[in-house]
Amino acid sequence: MVDRKEVKQAYLTGERPLFQAEHMDVYDTIFADGESPLKESSDIRLFGSMFKWKYPLWYCRKIYAEDCTWFEMARAGVWYTDDITVKNAVIEAPKNFRRCHGVNLDHVTFPNASETLWSCSDVTMEHVTAKGDYFAMNSGNLKLSDFQLIGNYSFDGVKNMEIHNAKMLSKDAFWNSENVTVYDSFLSGEYLGWNAKNLTLINCTIESLQGMCYIDNLVMKNCRLINTTLAFEYSSVDAEIHGKVDSILNPSQGTICADEIGELIIEKDRVDPEKTTIRCTAIDDRKDRFCA
């Protein structure tokens, strides 16, 4: 049995006040001005505490933080840290969580999530709300549920991700991603999913200008496309769409099933029409043409 140290209601200043701390419980403590207060610490539990300056948790292991707050100047707060759980937190500081492994976030709010969760792996998020661009770039093995995001260029380069019950207002989401599956979600943003591989959307509602283009193996099941134009360009697609698609441009191959297509554009110099099967009750305007 490890004897645990306790810190209660302290006000800590200066650089590295708890450097290399181990087996410690920290209650209602303020980490004020001073960089890297818990650098290289391990087996730390934090309750009701506040971080007010830069780099609070770098190179740490086995961290549990509940009811804690990262203020705006606690920038780049958690980097190179493994096995960290954060519950019931507000993280105002940007650029949080970088090159971390084993990240568990539960009921966390990121009002300024710019450049957050970069190059992390084995990440779970439940009831997380974020606002900021470039969220979760180049991360892998993620599972999200009840997730809300306002911010462009999200999940660029992610690999192996599953999302349930999300609402995302995000231009250029899922670019360059691999093996991403999204269930029961609402996605709105231009150029959704470009250059992705194995992108699957199930029971989703999507609103996108030139969405789902340049994708290798796009699967859509029981989806709705609202105000979605010039979709599927150069994508290999297996799509089941309820309702109307406003326009489709040059799918490379596969099958597209929809109730109605407003405009179908096939440029025979760019794609082979024989490689794509269109199953649709009504196509308002079909344009088969050669490019000038």
Salt bridges, closest charged atoms under 4 A:
GLU6 OE1 - LYS8 NZ 3.54
GLU15 OE2 - ARG16 NE 3.90
ASP25 OD1 - ARG4 NE 2.99
ASP25 OD1 - ARG45 NE 2.78
ASP43 OD2 - ARG4 NH1 2.94
ASP43 OD2 - HIS23 ND1 2.74
GLU72 OE2 - ARG75 NH1 2.57
ASP82 OD2 - ARG61 NE 3.63
ASP106 OD1 - HIS107 ND1 2.72
GLU115 OE1 - ARG98 NH2 3.95
ASP146 OD2 - HIS127 NE2 3.85
GLU162 OE2 - LYS143 NZ 3.96
GLU162 OE2 - HIS164 NE2 2.57
GLU240 OE2 - HIS242 NE2 3.38
GLU263 OE2 - LYS287 NZ 2.75
GLU267 OE1 - ARG270 NH1 3.12
GLU267 OE2 - ARG289 NH2 3.47
ASP284 OD2 - LYS244 NZ 3.80
ASP285 OD2 - LYS287 NZ 3.76
ASP288 OD2 - ARG286 NE 2.78
